[in-house]
Amino acid sequence: MKRHLHLVITTVLIALTSVCLAQTETKTKSSSKSMGKDSFAQTLIEKSRQTWEAYKNRDIAAMKALTGNDYGSYTAAGYSNLQEDIRTINDLKIEAYSIDEPTVTKVTKDVAILRYKCDLKGSFHGKKFKPVYSTEVWVNRGGKWVIVSYQETTR
């Protein structure tokens, strides 16, 4: 039941994204210095980096702080949620990652989508990662932005 709910939520958010793209798109480059530190897009990109660092360093407290309880992800390894990610964290080895050509779309005042190219180095269960296109859905809950969905497609 939970798996189907995550799939429905992800599908709805992707549909909303298509409708809202032309209205609220903000583009940045990961190495760009032109955006101010207060920029929403830059803030969300930094949140994503914090999440990558939490997973890379196997920092479970940081993972929990940055991730919504209803989080779900779809990767080459299949579906996962936060509890599964924590359970299998020792099988994950992230050597390096990048957030290239990020695009932030603010769907509503409390929902935003971050898309980027990721050159991921490392492995999961011994299987090497490949470069991917990543999509993250972030939700503002009580003034705190948390990731609720992550999806990647091999490039």
PEBELRA-V975591 format. One line per field, one symbol per residue. burial: b if it has 24 or more other C-alpha atoms within 12 Angstrom, else e. A space follows every 50 residues. Layout:
BEGIN
burial=???
END
This chain:
BEGIN
burial=eeeeebbeebeebbeebeeebeeebbbbebeeeeeeeeebbbbbbbbbbb bbbbbbebebebbbebbbebbbbbbbbebbbbeebeeebeebbbeebbbb ebbbbbbeeebbbbbbbbbbeeebeeeebbbbbbbbbbbeeeeebbbbbb bbbee
END
